[in-house]
Amino acid sequence: MSEQEKAAGAAGDRQVYKVLIKAPIETVWNTLVKTDDVLPFFFGAVCEVEDGQLAAGKRMRMVTPNRKFASVVGEVTEFSPPHRYAHTFKFTQWDDEYCTVTYDLKETPEGVEFSLITTGVPAGSKTEKSMAQGGTFITSNLKTLVETGKPGFSGRMVMTLGPLMGMMTPKKCRIENWPLGRE
């Protein structure tokens, strides 16, 4: 069992997924916080942010490349380049409560230790099951993209299948149901 799988399998309210990325911290950070561009490590979604810039207090959402559906919504709670980015997190298709996702980047002599940390995930929920699979996907695909400049196989597969999955996306996920602006 890998260190990543051991950390992900830990019991409790906090799950940690770690990977070492052999690249400068600025490269990892800039890849992680891209907005308005397809992100293969985030399941082919595009990160949209209120007013176009990630910053604490801004709403964000992950949307399909065609901008028809939002899969995740939340609000940035911390933005400290190039070391930490955190946001609340809710899948739009389920009625589960919000949780928190934190991305920590730490420089080491070997590269960047990247940690994806989830807290407050509703126990026994569909969100919990999905996030347990997603943490490993995100960390490994971010590593591959940063180190090679190209998405990994699983990232390419998700991006290829995404348009087909759109036909099965619930109407409640339509982007107009999840606005970025304040009401």
Secondary structure, 3 states (H helix, E strand, C coil): CCHHHHHHCCCCCEEEEEEEECCCHHHHHHHHCCCCCEEHHHCCEEEEEHHHCCCCCCEEEEECCCCCEEEEEEEEEEEECCCEEEEEEEECCCCCCCEEEEEEEEEECCEEEEEEEEECCCCCCHHHHHHHHHHHHHHHHHHHHHHHCCCCHHHHHHHHHHHHHHHHCCHHHEHHHCCCCCC
